[in-house]
Structures are given as C-alpha cells and as structure tokens.
C-alpha cells in the first residue's frame, strides 16, 4: 500500500479531471462513483463519457472501451502464478482491482523478490481503486457546481489523461511501429468522418495486426 502511493498520487490528478468533465456533460456524481467502482478502467470510462456526450452509438463506445483494454488479457495471463491457489471469488476480486499501475509495480517487485505475490497485488490494488473512485467522485461533485469548464481549457484533460496512460505503457522503440500504425489509422478514419469510437477500434485492430506481422517476421528470420 505504501509502495503504490506515488503512482496513486498521479492517478488522483487525472481522476479528478475526469470527474470534472463527466459532470460537465451531464453525468451525476453518483453515476461517476458507480462507474469508477464497477468498471475501474480509466480509458474505457473516458471513451464512454466522450461518446455519450456526443450522442454517439452506445455500441461504438462499448467496442472502443473494450479495444483500449485488450491489454488486460495479457496482464491477467502474466499473473497466473500470483493468482494460483486463490478461490474463484478472490481471483475475480483481485483481477478487478488490478490496473496498469499496481500490476507494473507488482511485477517489478517480483523481479527483485519472487516472494512478492498476492498480498502485494491486492494491497496496492485496493489503494488504486479507492483513490480512483474517490478522486473521480470528488471531481464530479465539484464539476456539477462549476460553470462550463471548456472556457478554462480543461477540455484537454481527456487528452492529457490518455497521454499520461500511454506514457506509462511505453516500452521502448519496439512500440513505435504498431503505435504509429494505430495512430495513423485512427486519425485517418476520423478525418473520413467515422465515429471516433469505431475509429479507435479500427486503429487497435491494425495495431495488433502489425504486432503479429512483426513477430511472425522475426520467427521466420530466426
């Protein structure tokens, strides 16, 4: 719980910004609290709020959120040793409170000390979901009492939050090509007039396809 606090502080800032803007587009504070508690995925929540604010397709928002969180398949798979021995109920709870921050910290600590496991993951996860839920809810409460935040330029907070999350996922030059393909395809679809949600899905599919082709090419060379 102590080790995750520096990362939790960062999540508090963009969680508060998300709550502010969610309130500005009509989400009551209690719905923001429920969303943060039960969804607990910042990228999906941001996309959902943006899509609902623009009166776009609900299906598109759901698909975009799912596409953004495909990485959790790999994250959960990497935790197989940590989750081994837990009951199904505890596994589901642990997976739910696992996010980018506490997963990365847990894996980093396990690399130093293999004894680090479930208690560390759960403790850090409980801090993160508590901080995320409380900061987004507080932002929504404050945002509902303030005038239009766009006049202060806070509409950029959505983009800033994504930049912060993307920076945390950057693993070096190997990410450059698939990320570049995803960005280019997404921007291209948006410029063609496609809904942003579907553009994100298209960009994700092309990015994943690029990763597959790169790995397949490396296997052929080897």
C-alpha positions in Angstrom: 0.0 0.0 0.0 2.9 2.4 0.8 4.8 1.5 -2.3 1.9 2.4 -4.7 1.3 5.9 -3.2 3.5 7.8 -5.7 1.6 6.2 -8.6 -1.7 6.8 -6.8 -1.0 10.5 -6.5 -0.7 10.7 -10.3 -4.0 8.8 -10.8 -5.7 11.2 -8.4 -5.0 14.2 -10.6 -6.4 12.8 -13.9 -9.2 11.1 -11.9 -10.3 14.4 -10.6 -10.1 15.9 -14.1 -12.2 13.1 -15.4 -14.8 13.6 -12.7 -15.0 17.3 -13.5 -15.6 16.8 -17.2 -18.0 13.9 -16.7 -20.1 16.2 -14.5 -20.0 18.9 -17.2 -21.5 16.6 -19.8 -24.4 15.6 -17.6 -23.2 12.6 -15.5 -24.4 12.9 -11.9 -21.7 12.3 -9.2 -23.2 9.0 -8.1 -23.1 7.6 -11.6 -19.4 8.6 -11.8 -18.8 6.8 -8.5 -20.6 3.7 -9.6 -18.7 3.7 -13.0 -15.3 4.0 -11.2 -16.1 1.3 -8.8 -17.5 -1.3 -11.2 -15.7 -0.5 -14.4 -12.4 0.7 -12.8 -10.7 1.4 -16.2 -9.9 5.0 -16.9 -9.5 4.6 -20.6 -12.9 2.9 -21.0 -14.6 5.5 -18.8 -13.1 8.4 -20.7 -14.2 7.0 -24.0 -17.7 6.2 -22.7 -18.2 9.8 -21.4 -16.9 11.3 -24.6 -19.2 9.1 -26.7 -22.3 9.7 -24.6 -21.6 13.4 -24.6 -21.5 13.4 -28.4 -24.7 11.3 -28.6 -22.8 8.6 -30.5 -23.6 4.9 -30.7 -23.5 3.1 -27.4 -22.2 0.0 -29.2 -19.3 2.1 -30.6 -18.4 3.3 -27.1 -18.5 -0.3 -25.7 -16.3 -1.6 -28.6 -13.8 1.3 -28.2 -13.6 0.7 -24.5 -13.0 -3.0 -25.0 -10.4 -2.3 -27.6 -8.5 0.0 -25.4 -8.4 -2.6 -22.6 -7.4 -5.6 -24.7 -4.0 -5.3 -22.8 -5.7 -6.7 -19.7 -5.8 -10.2 -21.3 -2.1 -10.2 -21.3 -1.9 -8.6 -17.9 -4.1 -11.2 -16.3 -2.3 -14.0 -18.1 1.0 -12.8 -16.7 -0.4 -13.0 -13.2 -1.2 -16.8 -13.4 1.5 -17.6 -10.8 0.4 -14.8 -8.4 -3.3 -15.9 -8.6 -2.5 -19.6 -8.3 -4.2 -21.1 -5.2 -6.8 -18.4 -4.7 -10.5 -19.2 -4.7 -12.5 -18.2 -7.8 -14.1 -15.3 -5.8 -10.7 -14.0 -4.7 -9.3 -14.3 -8.2 -12.2 -12.3 -9.7 -11.8 -9.6 -6.9 -8.0 -9.4 -7.5 -8.4 -9.2 -11.3 -11.0 -6.4 -10.8 -8.7 -4.2 -8.7 -5.7 -4.8 -10.9 -4.8 -1.9 -13.1 -1.7 -0.8 -15.1 -0.1 0.8 -12.1 -0.3 -1.9 -9.4 0.3 -4.7 -12.0 3.5 -3.0 -13.2 4.7 -2.3 -9.6 4.0 -5.9 -8.6 5.8 -7.4 -11.5 8.8 -5.1 -10.9 9.0 -6.1 -7.2 8.6 -9.8 -8.1 11.6 -9.4 -10.4 13.6 -8.4 -7.3 12.0 -10.7 -4.8 10.0 -13.8 -6.1 8.3 -14.0 -2.7 6.3 -10.8 -3.6 2.8 -12.0 -4.6 -0.9 -11.8 -3.9 -0.8 -9.7 -0.8 1.2 -7.0 -2.6 -1.0 -7.1 -5.7 -4.2 -6.9 -3.6 -2.9 -4.2 -1.2 -1.7 -1.9 -4.0 -4.9 -2.6 -6.0 -7.1 -1.6 -3.1 -5.3 1.7 -2.8 -5.6 2.4 -6.5 -9.4 1.6 -6.8 -10.0 3.6 -3.7 -8.1 6.6 -4.9 -9.6 6.4 -8.4 -13.2 6.1 -7.2 -12.8 8.9 -4.6 -11.0 11.3 -6.9 -13.4 10.9 -9.8 -16.4 11.2 -7.5 -14.9 14.4 -5.9 -14.3 15.8 -9.4 -17.9 15.1 -10.4 -19.2 16.8 -7.2 -17.1 19.9 -7.8 -17.7 19.9 -11.5 -21.5 19.9 -11.1 -21.2 23.2 -9.1 -18.9 25.0 -11.6 -19.6 26.8 -14.8 -18.6 25.4 -18.2 -15.0 24.2 -17.8 -14.3 24.5 -21.6 -13.7 28.2 -21.2 -10.8 27.4 -19.0 -9.3 25.0 -21.5 -10.0 21.9 -19.3 -11.5 20.0 -22.2 -7.9 19.0 -22.9 -7.9 17.0 -19.7 -9.3 13.9 -21.5 -6.4 14.0 -24.0 -3.9 14.7 -21.2 -5.2 11.7 -19.3 -4.6 9.4 -22.3 -1.1 10.8 -22.8 -0.3 10.0 -19.2 -1.6 6.5 -19.5 0.2 6.0 -22.9 3.5 7.1 -21.4 3.1 4.5 -18.7 2.7 1.8 -21.3 5.6 2.8 -23.5 8.2 0.0 -23.5 10.7 1.5 -26.0 11.4 1.6 -29.7 9.6 -1.7 -30.3 6.3 0.1 -29.7 6.9 2.7 -32.3 5.7 1.0 -35.4 2.5 -0.6 -34.0 1.6 2.6 -32.1 2.3 4.6 -35.2 0.1 2.4 -37.4 -2.7 2.6 -34.7 -2.5 6.4 -34.5 -2.4 6.8 -38.3 -5.3 4.5 -39.0 -7.4 6.1 -36.2 -6.7 9.7 -37.4 -7.4 8.6 -41.0 -10.8 7.2 -40.1 -11.7 10.3 -38.0 -10.8 12.5 -41.0 -13.1 10.4 -43.2 -16.0 11.2 -40.9 -16.1 7.9 -39.0 -17.3 7.9 -35.4 -14.3 8.3 -33.0 -15.3 5.1 -31.2 -15.2 3.0 -34.4 -12.0 4.7 -35.5 -10.3 3.6 -32.2 -11.5 0.0 -32.8 -10.1 0.2 -36.4 -6.8 1.6 -35.1 -6.5 -1.1 -32.5 -7.1 -3.9 -34.9 -4.5 -2.6 -37.3 -2.0 -2.1 -34.4 -2.5 -5.7 -33.2 -2.2 -6.9 -36.8 1.1 -5.0 -37.1 2.5 -6.6 -33.9 1.5 -10.1 -35.2 3.3 -9.5 -38.5 6.4 -8.2 -36.8 6.6 -11.3 -34.5 5.9 -13.6 -37.4 8.6 -12.0 -39.5 11.1 -12.4 -36.6 10.3 -16.1 -36.3 10.9 -16.6 -40.0 14.3 -14.8 -39.7 15.2 -16.9 -36.7 
